Amino acid sequence: MGFRLPSLISNAKQFIKLQSLISKNQQGIPKGHIVVYVGNAEKKRYVVPLSYLTHPSFQELLNRAEEEFGFNHPMGGLTIPCEEQTFELLMKHLPISLVN
């Protein structure tokens, strides 16, 4: 089983670029949190705990973001293509243990 080195390098470069953009937008954000932009037309900024990233429902949103944007997020941070009401409903139903 072999790996294609050029594609691994390309994906790594894209990931590093995304991390760089996210870290620039993290100024003033509490440790252990990340900024995401949500919405279809106008994007609203949310600060969410990093622990949410492991929840299956949140991962589904991340998969949608990957399909739509790849590593090119128009807001310079993680952009999630869903309606604000849907995102807020999901946030209300995530287990409390993920918040701490």
C-alpha positions in Angstrom: 0.0 0.0 0.0 1.6 3.2 -1.1 1.0 6.9 -0.5 1.1 9.6 -3.2 3.6 12.1 -1.8 2.5 15.1 -3.9 -1.1 14.8 -2.8 -0.1 14.4 0.9 2.1 17.5 0.6 -0.6 19.5 -1.1 -3.2 18.5 1.6 -0.7 19.3 4.4 0.0 22.8 2.8 -3.7 23.5 2.6 -4.3 22.4 6.2 -1.4 24.6 7.4 -2.8 27.6 5.5 -6.3 27.0 7.1 -4.7 26.7 10.5 -2.9 30.0 9.9 -6.1 31.8 8.9 -8.0 30.4 11.9 -5.2 31.4 14.3 -5.3 35.0 12.9 -9.0 35.2 13.7 -8.5 33.7 17.2 -7.2 36.9 18.8 -9.4 37.6 21.8 -11.0 34.1 21.7 -10.9 32.1 24.9 -8.5 29.2 25.0 -10.1 26.0 23.9 -12.5 27.7 21.5 -12.7 28.4 17.8 -14.5 30.9 15.7 -16.9 29.6 13.0 -19.0 31.6 10.5 -22.5 30.3 9.9 -25.1 31.2 7.3 -25.9 30.9 3.7 -26.1 34.5 2.5 -24.8 36.6 5.4 -22.4 34.9 7.8 -22.8 35.2 11.6 -19.8 34.7 13.8 -19.9 32.1 16.6 -17.4 31.1 19.2 -17.7 27.4 20.0 -15.7 25.1 22.3 -13.1 22.9 20.4 -14.7 19.9 22.0 -17.7 20.3 19.7 -15.5 19.3 16.8 -15.7 15.7 17.9 -19.5 15.5 18.2 -21.0 13.5 15.2 -23.6 16.2 14.5 -21.0 18.9 14.3 -18.7 16.7 12.2 -21.6 16.4 9.7 -21.5 20.2 9.4 -17.8 20.1 8.9 -18.2 17.5 6.2 -20.6 19.8 4.4 -18.1 22.7 4.8 -15.4 20.5 3.3 -17.6 19.6 0.3 -18.5 23.2 -0.4 -15.4 25.1 0.4 -12.5 22.6 0.7 -9.7 24.6 2.4 -10.8 27.9 0.8 -13.1 29.5 3.4 -14.3 32.9 2.2 -14.4 34.5 5.7 -10.8 33.6 6.5 -12.0 31.2 9.1 -14.0 28.0 9.3 -17.3 28.7 7.4 -20.2 26.3 7.9 -22.9 26.3 5.1 -26.2 26.0 7.0 -28.9 28.2 8.3 -28.3 30.0 11.6 -31.4 28.6 13.2 -30.2 25.0 12.4 -26.8 25.7 13.8 -28.2 27.3 17.0 -30.6 24.4 17.4 -27.7 22.0 17.2 -25.7 24.0 19.7 -28.6 23.8 22.2 -28.8 20.0 21.9 -25.1 19.2 22.2 -24.3 17.4 25.5 -23.4 19.7 28.4 -20.2 17.7 28.9 -18.9 19.0 25.6 -19.1 22.6 26.8 -16.7 22.1 29.7 
